[in-house]
């Protein structure tokens, strides 16, 4: 396999996208299996990356195994392109591949994300790569891998339903707000990564391929395009997303996930879109630099 | 305010510049050389090589310098470098019986073939800070033998004594670690993800790169009764071993280098079971460089993890392989613990909303049952 000519921008001494080609192939094989069994966690021999485990190494390895010289990469953390870790990962791929990066959601061929699904709907020629800390949705109910694998094999999800039921019995509603468990393709209960449950409905029958990488836990999993993703609930307690009384203070959006910004030490608050691209585009100032103008005031 | 929360590229660059400045320290004092670290902080170099799973003194020393002496950070640097190296094959198993020993002791026998060789050890030093070391050139004379001292063993004179554990072989009182007919090639946890239950080869690989402090505490816990294994230090040896490789085009082994290792074989009591007679069993530890604490801790934990195979009662943390192995790697552990520094405001926002909702309900009259329940 010949390597693309992006050498001028790339760091010397490293293969295109850091990982060697054999490692990328092994990863892509694991990803193919994951796509073939939606929601099933496929083990893979995760590598040490130059960023710490827990800081997106799973997503970074998935992206590294897929990215080619013609790809355009977008990286977000908490919905924003400008968050420190997103900046760092984007920089890493620029150094290791020389590919073009973007903050515009629709321009990207690969969107790597931590904790959010972009507000703008993704198309079928885009891939969404999630960074995953704990891939096992049953982990906090049963710490043992040997047990949880058995439970998945048997589709035995009673533990999870009991947990959700106990929430309702105690609080009157399900007290899980992010990493809210989903049923994928009517077969596997899956952890959607710590996205707010607000984003769960976007995963259902999404047009783009969704890939999940957990580096420290050595697992990948996938939701192929147009796959059913149902948030677990009960007939008399249907799943519902978060809502706000406010709209975005910067762009006025009433349909986006809002971050609460503390503006002073006397209880002042403002609510703004967590998706910085969505917000700045709505305000019509096009490229990047989200909210900087507003904050300077 | 908003900008500060979102961070940004310029802030990161500035932080890196500041870090480089802090690393260099006082400009009036000469910069440390990698050679100085390699030569004078050699045990730090050994630890970084062991847990970094890469035998390269110069690279480890450079990592220590770059990490400002933070050894876990240095281990991380070495691992991230190691992962980029292509693997052209597997070496032959090193034969530690042929080790050119600098140190070799057994606590199980007073004297034995090959003798007790103390070597360079802290064991019997008095831990009094040598204030003479504070000023270079004032080191106590005789601390190091002069280069041409005839009494100092030259490298060629270092011997390869027989293994202590083999001495009990005649009576069959000590199990011997020999490959059996059905044993295949050992797994490779850097190429296949660790899955449970892991076999002994995989467990030893995970322990070999595991955090020294973690294994020390786990090993210690077995001595204090949490999965007691009655250990004796059968043999601890440290020295150089040859690494051999069989190139496919040659078909016979050639020596490609020499590495220093520390090996520990613990002898543990075993009361016997229906299938196996009472005998001594082994716990095994091996570390790059001079790492006795690591090798001994590893051997204690290895033996504890064999409880299931030996039909012993299991209940202590050190005997639980999922618990022990899943948390042994300090590069994984430090990454996940420290990732809490990353922004979590989306999740926190979701939780904040939930807490507000729960509070509203709690403060609403007529919810006293819930209040009582919540107080439990």
Interface residues (C-beta under 8 A of the other chain):
Chain A: X14 X15 X18 X19 X20 X22 X43 X44 X45 X46 X47 X48 X49 X50 X52 X53 X54 X55 X57 X77 X78 X79 X80 X82 X83 X84 X85 X87 X88 X91 X114 X115 X116 X133 X143 X144 X145 X146 X170 X171 X172 X173 X175 X177 X178 X179 X194 X195 X196 X197 X198 X216 X218 X219 X242 X257 X258 X259 X260 X261 X262 X263 X272 X274 X276 X290 X291 X292 X294 X295 X296
Chain B: X1 X2 X3 X5 X6 X7 X8 X9 X11 X12 X76 X79 X80 X82 X83 X84 X86 X189 X190 X191 X192 X193 X194 X195 X196 X197 X322 X326 X331 X332 X334 X335 X336 X337 X338 X339 X342 X343 X344 X345 X346 X347 X349 X350 X351 X352 X353 X354 X357 X358 X361 X370 X373 X374
